[in-house]
């Protein structure tokens, strides 16, 4: 019990803890990742290459940035990494549909 209280006290007083914007901004940014996950059930025709490319690139660049800033913000890192992964997944799903499953007839 005492260990749990020390852990909560450390989290509460962390420089990126719940008393700061460094906690709440990434927490609300999870809605982008959740929205992208909810789009996994949409048809691949409705997936946008530019949007998912932006999600993937911004996610991985942001995740890299989170590893070099002080204090380390692991909530933001995990959010950005998840956003990058969901963007890549959507891109692979769209490309697989466009080029493997339903290729356009080529006029040679």
Secondary structure as UniProt FT lines:
FT   HELIX           2..12
FT   TURN            15..16
FT   TURN            18..19
FT   HELIX           21..38
FT   HELIX           39..41
FT   HELIX           44..46
FT   HELIX           49..66
FT   TURN            67..68
FT   HELIX           74..95
FT   HELIX           96..101
//
